[in-house]
Amino acid sequence: MSIELRHLRCFLAIAEESSVTRAAARLHLTQPAVSRTLAALEKHLGVRLAERSTHHLALTAEGRAFRDRAASAVAAFDDALDSERLRRRPLRLGHPWSAFGPYTTPLLRRWERERPETPLELLRIDDRTAGLARGEVEAALLRGPVETPGLVMEFLFTEARIAAVPADGPLAARTSLTLADLVTEPLIVNRVSGTTSPALWPPGAGPATTVTVTNTDDWLTTIAAARGIGVTGTSTAAVHPHPGVAYRPLPDAPPLQVFLVRREGAGHPAIPHLAALARELASGA
């Protein structure tokens, strides 16, 4: 089988819809045609991409990895044929929740002055690499290192951690907290894009239970509902204020490292300027 772009688009529709039937309707194809495409891809690759039954379809680990690569390939193809993007190609900068912290506004204003011919699009994407691994952005501002192959990380600055606690709870009455103060409460963990887990505490010394969410909004809502506490970077307090959440210093927690991350190889031609500007702002120069 010769893999063509239409096969990748078909698989991405299956992945997004979690259903061969819905993918077929979306693509205006027959269900057997979509099923044959999925089977042919699996035969060509030699792996099973999805587990499927009459009423259920879920990607395998190999399917999720192939989805990310396929999305990146399709995005690159679409960009190459977009005449408007060719004339004024934007630089898409992803972030999972807190952008560039206190340097976000200075970065956007400086960019507008210095590179008016290249729009800088700041996109929040609830994903550990903020869409970078899937080709949704050309660069990303990430907190904490990532181990995704094919990505290049450049350290920019460190950010202190803070506790996020229910605003009407007893911990909010304190002016400062320690990691030990938090262990009696469930830990709210953003398993998709977060950087905090029980590993932040010494072995056996962390919260006994965790509650998992999949994005920053649900993380805030769950803490406000007094279902537990969270730990995050200081920028979160400025970027995501919430009437039900109080942020308190957590001086004994290790700081978060903030990185500018891009894919290996040739990328957007404006990335070197973005990296230089980010380094300048982070250094206070």
C-alpha positions in Angstrom: 0.0 0.0 0.0 1.2 3.5 -0.9 0.4 5.8 2.0 -1.2 9.0 0.8 -2.4 12.2 2.5 -6.1 11.0 2.3 -5.2 8.0 4.4 -3.7 10.2 7.1 -6.7 12.5 7.1 -9.0 9.5 7.4 -7.1 8.1 10.3 -7.1 11.5 12.1 -10.9 11.7 11.6 -11.1 8.3 13.2 -8.9 9.3 16.1 -10.8 12.6 16.7 -14.3 11.0 16.5 -13.4 7.8 18.3 -15.7 6.1 15.8 -15.5 4.7 12.3 -19.1 5.5 11.7 -18.8 9.2 12.8 -15.5 9.5 10.8 -17.2 8.2 7.7 -20.0 10.7 8.1 -17.6 13.5 8.6 -15.5 12.5 5.5 -18.6 11.7 3.4 -17.3 8.2 2.9 -18.9 4.8 3.5 -18.1 3.0 6.7 -16.5 0.0 5.0 -14.2 2.4 3.1 -13.0 4.0 6.4 -12.6 0.6 8.0 -10.5 -0.6 5.1 -8.3 2.4 5.3 -7.7 1.8 9.0 -6.9 -1.9 8.4 -4.6 -1.1 5.5 -2.7 1.4 7.6 -2.3 -1.2 10.3 -1.1 -3.8 7.8 1.4 -1.3 6.3 2.8 -0.2 9.6 2.7 -3.7 11.2 1.0 -2.5 14.4 -2.5 -2.3 15.7 -3.6 1.4 15.8 -6.9 1.0 17.5 -8.9 -1.4 19.6 -12.4 -1.6 18.3 -15.7 -3.4 19.0 -19.2 -2.8 17.9 -19.8 0.2 20.1 -16.3 1.3 21.1 -13.0 2.4 19.5 -9.9 3.5 21.4 -6.4 4.2 20.1 -3.5 2.0 21.2 -0.2 3.5 22.4 1.1 3.0 18.8 -2.1 4.6 17.5 -1.6 7.7 19.7 2.0 8.0 18.5 1.0 7.7 14.9 -1.8 10.2 15.4 0.7 12.8 16.5 3.0 12.2 13.6 0.2 12.1 11.1 -1.2 15.4 12.5 2.2 17.0 12.1 2.5 15.8 8.5 -0.9 17.0 7.5 -0.4 20.4 9.2 2.9 20.8 7.3 1.2 19.9 4.0 -1.7 22.3 4.6 0.7 25.1 5.6 2.8 24.6 2.4 -0.3 25.1 0.2 -1.8 28.0 2.1 -1.0 31.0 -0.1 -2.0 33.5 2.7 0.3 31.9 5.1 3.1 31.9 2.5 2.7 35.7 2.2 2.4 36.4 5.9 3.2 33.2 7.8 2.5 33.5 11.5 4.7 32.1 14.2 2.4 30.0 16.5 3.7 29.9 20.1 1.9 27.3 22.3 1.6 27.1 26.1 -0.4 24.8 28.4 -1.5 27.4 30.9 0.7 30.3 32.0 2.4 31.5 28.8 5.6 33.4 29.5 4.5 34.5 33.0 5.3 38.1 33.8 7.1 38.5 30.5 4.1 37.6 28.3 2.9 41.2 27.7 6.4 42.6 27.1 7.1 39.7 24.7 4.0 40.4 22.6 4.5 44.2 22.6 8.2 43.9 21.6 7.4 41.4 18.9 4.7 43.7 17.4 7.3 46.5 17.2 10.2 44.4 15.9 8.5 41.9 13.7 5.3 43.5 12.4 5.5 41.4 9.2 5.2 38.1 11.2 2.2 37.7 13.4 2.9 36.0 16.7 0.0 33.8 17.7 0.0 32.8 21.4 -2.1 29.7 21.7 -3.1 27.9 24.9 -3.3 24.1 24.2 -4.0 21.6 27.0 -1.2 19.2 26.1 2.1 18.5 27.7 4.0 19.9 24.7 1.3 22.6 24.0 0.6 21.1 20.6 4.3 21.1 19.5 4.6 17.4 19.1 1.5 17.3 17.0 2.6 20.1 14.7 -0.1 22.6 15.9 2.6 25.2 16.8 6.2 26.0 15.8 7.4 26.6 19.3 6.2 26.3 22.9 6.7 27.8 26.4 6.8 24.8 28.8 7.3 24.4 32.5 9.4 21.4 33.4 11.5 19.3 31.0 9.8 17.1 28.4 11.1 13.8 27.1 9.3 13.8 23.8 11.8 12.7 21.1 12.7 15.3 18.4 12.3 18.4 20.6 15.0 20.9 21.5 14.7 22.7 24.8 16.3 26.1 25.7 16.2 27.0 29.4 14.9 30.5 30.1 14.3 31.1 33.8 13.0 29.5 37.0 9.7 30.2 38.6 8.9 29.6 42.3 6.1 27.2 43.1 3.0 28.2 45.1 0.1 26.3 46.7 -3.4 26.6 45.4 -6.0 26.0 48.1 -9.7 26.6 48.6 -10.3 30.3 49.3 -12.6 29.5 52.3 -10.5 26.7 53.8 -8.2 26.8 56.8 -5.0 26.7 54.6 -6.0 30.0 53.0 -5.8 31.8 56.4 -2.0 31.2 56.4 0.4 33.7 54.7 2.8 30.9 53.7 2.7 27.1 53.5 5.1 24.2 53.3 4.9 21.0 51.4 4.2 19.2 54.8 1.1 21.5 55.3 -0.5 20.1 52.2 -0.2 16.3 52.8 -3.5 15.9 54.6 -5.5 17.0 51.6 -6.0 15.2 48.2 -3.6 16.5 45.6 -5.3 17.7 42.4 -3.2 16.6 39.4 -3.5 17.9 35.8 -2.4 14.7 34.1 -2.4 16.2 30.6 -0.3 19.3 30.9 0.5 19.7 34.6 4.0 19.5 36.2 3.0 18.5 39.8 2.6 14.9 41.1 3.2 13.1 44.4 6.8 12.8 43.3 7.3 16.4 44.5 7.4 15.0 48.0 9.9 12.6 49.5 8.9 8.9 49.0 6.0 8.1 51.2 5.7 11.6 52.5 3.2 13.1 50.0 -0.6 13.3 50.0 -2.3 9.9 50.4 -4.7 10.5 47.6 -4.8 12.2 44.2 -7.7 13.5 42.0 -6.9 13.8 38.3 -8.2 16.4 35.9 -7.3 17.1 32.2 -7.0 20.8 32.0 -6.3 24.0 34.0 -9.9 25.1 34.2 -11.0 21.8 35.7 -8.0 22.0 38.1 -9.1 25.4 39.4 -12.8 24.4 39.7 -11.9 21.2 41.6 -9.8 23.1 44.1 -12.4 25.8 44.5 -14.9 23.0 45.3 -12.7 22.0 48.2 -11.9 18.6 46.7 -8.2 19.0 47.3 -5.2 21.3 46.8 -2.8 22.0 44.0 0.8 23.1 43.5 1.8 25.3 40.5 4.1 28.1 39.4 3.7 31.8 40.5 2.6 32.8 37.0 -0.6 30.8 37.4 -1.8 33.2 40.1 -1.6 36.2 37.7 -2.8 34.5 34.6 -5.6 32.4 36.3 -7.1 34.3 39.2 -10.1 32.5 40.6 -12.5 33.7 43.4 -12.6 30.3 44.9 -8.9 29.7 44.9 -6.2 31.2 47.2 -2.6 31.1 46.1 0.1 31.0 48.9 3.9 30.9 48.8 5.5 27.5 49.1 9.1 28.3 49.8 10.4 24.8 50.4 9.2 23.4 47.0 11.7 23.2 44.2 11.2 25.9 41.5 9.9 25.2 38.1 12.1 25.5 35.1 10.7 27.4 32.1 11.8 26.4 28.6 11.4 27.6 25.1 10.9 24.4 23.1 11.0 23.8 19.3 11.3 20.8 17.0 14.6 19.6 15.7 15.6 20.7 12.2 14.4 23.5 10.1 11.5 25.5 11.6 9.9 28.8 11.3 12.5 31.4 10.2 11.5 33.7 13.0 12.2 31.3 15.8 15.8 32.5 16.3 14.5 36.0 16.9 11.9 34.7 19.3 14.5 32.8 21.3 16.8 35.9 21.5 13.9 38.1 22.6 12.8 35.5 25.2 16.3 35.2 26.6 16.6 39.0 26.8 13.4 39.4 28.7 14.0 36.5 31.0 17.4 37.9 31.9 16.0 41.3 32.6 18.4 42.9 30.1 
